[in-house]
Amino acid sequence: MEAFAKSDDERDFYLDKLEGFLVFVDLDKSQDELDDLMEELSAHKERYVPIPKLTFYEIKKVMEGFVNEKVYDIDTKEKLIDIIQSKEARENFLEFIYDHHTELEKWQQYYQERFRIRIIEWLRQNAFDFVFEEDVELTKATVEKVKLSMFTPKAAKDIAQARKLLATKAATYYSSEALNPRPKRGRPPKQVVKVEIEPQFSQDIYSSIPKGIKPFLFAPDYHSASMIFTFSGKYASEADLLAHRKQQLQSNLDLQTLSQKLSALRTLSSNWSRSEEPESFEEEEEEEEEEEEPPATPKRRPPAKKAAPPPKKKAPPPKRKSK
């Protein structure tokens, strides 16, 4: 799963057909080591199968499928859809899921189911004989014995029985049900308290690794705590994510401090300009007075006509004396 998720334009992975070990072409190695690796890969092309690149379309399809099928809260769904459409969608998607524990468990289960089918399809296309260790009921010690006696024709009885069980199980992956698992019928099992058990995986034991391959042997981390980070192309573990967050928080604090300083400078600048404002205003008034032109002489109005005096009343005629 990790090799499938991290295989991109800058990272190449190969799967060995003989023993099943993974090869990571680490470009940070020396040129001599890289030359030896390329020589081994080109000389035995039928043994080393390149793991396909996970395209952006496939990554986006996995995230969208999870949101549409498993996320029920409307706000959470809308936020995840926005994240998928943004830059660095995969890393931002994982950071958001990591903060929401209700979605984290659902994502782990969905991610494993989808990639399991994708890996089975690819292994079948390349005619691998394979078994997923978690699908067989064999103890860790028995699986390690089988690995140690991989190229021994005659083996002990318990190892022979384990080989027979593995061969029978390997055939089931080529059935149609392997890609389309049917839901179990019958009554649902009784609700019991789920006990978290750390899976016990056997150690990787190989006995046919060529000399040029050894520096590039890829040893993934099988712990469940880092399972969600196999999907990331940037974070290899929880520690990487926490370190990135710490750095991001520090940069945010630095930006906040810088904005506070800029705000204080703006306040000082505005106070200084206000204190200088009256003097400059008086100077401007003086300049305006100097430059002001003399007022134009007002036009003389014609004298108002005098009102005509009212007509004088005639004296009444004298009264005649009676005789």
Steps between C-alpha positions, in 0.01 A plus 500: 500500500777743587693429182186545291411830669851648490592396146508818291712685245787540747484156668517158335416170669544142379361171631712185483319200351724243665471591870273801503733766638454865404767716336499879539718696256641752746669776298689620809727198479845521340538484123688166519213343697246637253701360208511154662124515560421597139725224374319241714153623401578505128670158510196331667198686366276195540576482874438862604159646418459882525215607725265734310488871575200619693352778286339815635169381357518176701595685819212743455260215422590321825444813710174589325374144540562515874323836537197388299466155658618535861467863612150588620545839670417773246752756632781243509412381150505854357833574668658182360369573150664845516827340615496248213469786249791697653877471465681224693164328536639168625699647790227747600244217481705285739555789742126565514419129547766472771325778698155338471514168681146405398613495136848359563392141566261504205778630273746228607250226422390654168858569389612143572202347320547713188874445478469129570284462189737719297801291604323169433415619149861591427644179648258295292594687184867412557427134593634513856448216746418695815328481837421781741640400835197632690276262301658176621469344844866428554710606794777752463763233572359264235503769230861583582594130471336488156703802393826350626438174308376674183742318266523172695319222308457272800375657820352401835138388528369826647671701226361269229148547638551877509619498137191304397274747684673794332463344154128442556452855626696647207251350254208682661642840400440414135125452553243768418409529867848631581424822313130512592467367855143399580339610825462223754148360527311384805445658835736778594744407777424606855640837601811437703748745637768546238845416630785679325773249422829606347555285188798269526680500166795276435840637418610549140745219427666479157780274383543590131561878500769593244786720617395798286146491646586496872555879545158562343294243691177665612389411854154649573369563848221255587375676814134598485573847641673597175250327271324823400833655399562236233255702288714812535768592253654741751457365854662167578376485859308682770823669613540660156146638513548641852833658402334663197220633720747641750687678224173630354389624844833677548469672163145608586623644830777686316247642255274602788790676675595675178143619443486635858822694442368641174177601675701681770704682234181608323363636831820699565499631145138614521563669839804683361309622195219626722742697719652666192165572340412847667833668406479390143139618490596852621783519246263404227258771614778764489607389154143514384464853638817615318391351177146633535412766237350838609126493494334657198340847554127472528292661229316821595128468504289780348341725764154399594223724377341723764139428566261780385353704791133441565265763344409793727141518617305808380368726774122489527316810368409761763150478641260780405353706781123493520315822493 
